[in-house]
Amino acid sequence: MTQVARAGERRRLTGLAGFYAVVMRTAVQTQFQYRTANYLYMVGMIAEPVIYLVVWSAVAEAQGGSVEGITAGEFAAYYIVWTLVRNMNIVFTPYGWEGRIRKGELSGMLVRPVHPIHYDLAYFAGWKFVVILLWVPIAAVLSLVFRPTFDVSALELLVFLVAIWGAYLIRSMLLWALGMVTFWTTRVSALYELYFTAELLLSGRLLPLALLPGWAMTIADWTPFQYTFGFPIEVLAGDLSTGELWTGLGLQAVWTAIGALLVAVVWRFGIRRYSAVGN
Amino acid sequence: MDDDGGNGPGSGGQPAIRVRELRKTFRVAEREAGLRASVRSLIKRAHRDVDAVAGVSFDVAPGEVVGFLGANGAGKTTTLKMLSGLLHPSSGEIAVLGHTPARREREFLRRITLVMGNRNQLQWDIPALDSFEMNRAVYRIPEAEFRRNRDELVELLEIGDLVRKPVRNLSLGERMKAETAAALLHRPQVLFLDEPTIGLDVTAQKRIRAFLAEYNRRTGASILLTSHYMADVQALCNRVVVIDAGQVLYDGGLRALTTRFSAHQTITVGLPEGGADLSGYGEVLESTPDGRTSLRVPKTQAGAVAARLLADHQVSDLTIEDPPIEDVIEQVFADRSAVGAR
């Protein structure tokens, strides 16, 4: 790369960083305007892990205090961390693509000199800061009620702070790629449902992966889902070795790269079709 | 904004926009109504090629404001989308400021803007000023230049009080003014405006028109404008390109359009005595109780008919006018023999 090209690339990245900062700030401003709605949404969302938690706590109690070695306190820790990871995992939904294309919003994005994925990544990343702020009291209440067992080292905390953003990136890429199927057909809700069902089972969202049967764990190992839920949760609430922590982060990086490649390829063909057909 | 006119590849004698034999063909699925046709379409889908744009050629010079006219479905928006890089042409050539729009290069996108009526780029929940800030980041406008452009646009559009309110609290007219400012913050050299005043009241329309004229004067930007409001076209454009069924019917001056395609003129005559039957002089378009009658007469005979009216009646006033531009456009569409007229 020549010096001029390097300087150009540096300018481009600086400009992009400025764009991310402005969009994230905008997202924070916007979401604070909807703080009540955000809170109600979060409270509603808590119902899902609380149900799982109550069920598994009951099973643990019935089995003499633990299920496959996981105690009620560890279940509580798992599902309380789950609530934060789930919030970090909220990204632009594939269902949003239909409106984006039909209403011509995508056209507005395409005449701007920034790839639309940067807007989504920046906007939802900004939203997370509001979410984390709103999550703290909810987590405090859940902790008081369910008494989680935590044993967190500084390294685990550090890895967790990286892993939740890794989870965010992987899920953003995968759902962006999935949503772009709308370029070809809008009748894709069955495909989305298939994705979300597979994710529910194989990610650690429904239950800790350690409780899956062997064959399901084997499948889970070859899919990206656990790096969007189970891995970041286990980092804080589980008992992963240092090696497992680094391997997990490495695999998050790999799945992020695969997701980015997938987005680039589908986007290239999708936008070619959009440019041929219009909206 | 400086009075620097167009610069870059679009200036220096080169047109800002150059379009040659532009075509866009869409392949659309079609089938008859009914269950049988529905089942048949499962096995074999019938398609038809539709030429939305069928060989359009024109140039727009740096600083020129051109009205792009046509009925719904004539191919105006499809052409604008190809010019702004949203659609790939099926064939033909386009150069906008020396760029090929379909490549959507960042440098090209930084130099144009596309404003489509009722489509917003402002964030709904925050004040327009914050959306302006986002555009500053999108277009990487240097801070000082951004402030200068923003303040000037805010002043020209008289939206100083509005830009601090959340966009959702603005009326349609107020929002369109703020949208227009947002679309021009990066001081584009080519503006594609698709129905920029649609849905606005007369006052807001006038404000936007006056602003666009002033923007064009100050920056020397080229503007290609579609509008169903002839007042927009008359106020802003010296030249119009009329298309129908994807082809150019007329490309030339607005005044020449009327001269060329209007075979009739309207004589409005006031008779103090009233009640006179004037049908012998021409086709009566309107007759009011106060004695005013509008007559449609062949343009070549308008002078003679006016003289006869003055000779035959006691006339309080008489005017001869060209028909409204809307009627002329209608006439152009009706006159398919005019295809290729330039």
Interface residues (C-beta under 8 A of the other chain):
Chain A: G15 G18 F19 A21 V22 V23 T26 Q29 T30 Q33 Y34 G104 E105 S107 G108 L110 V111 R112 P113 V114 R272 S275 A276 V277 G278
Chain B: F26 T78 K81 S84 G85 L86 L87 H88 A102 R104 R106 E107 L109 R110 I112 T113 L114 M116 R119 N120 Q121 Q123 D125 I126 D130 S131 E133 M134 R136 A137 V138 Y139 R140 P166
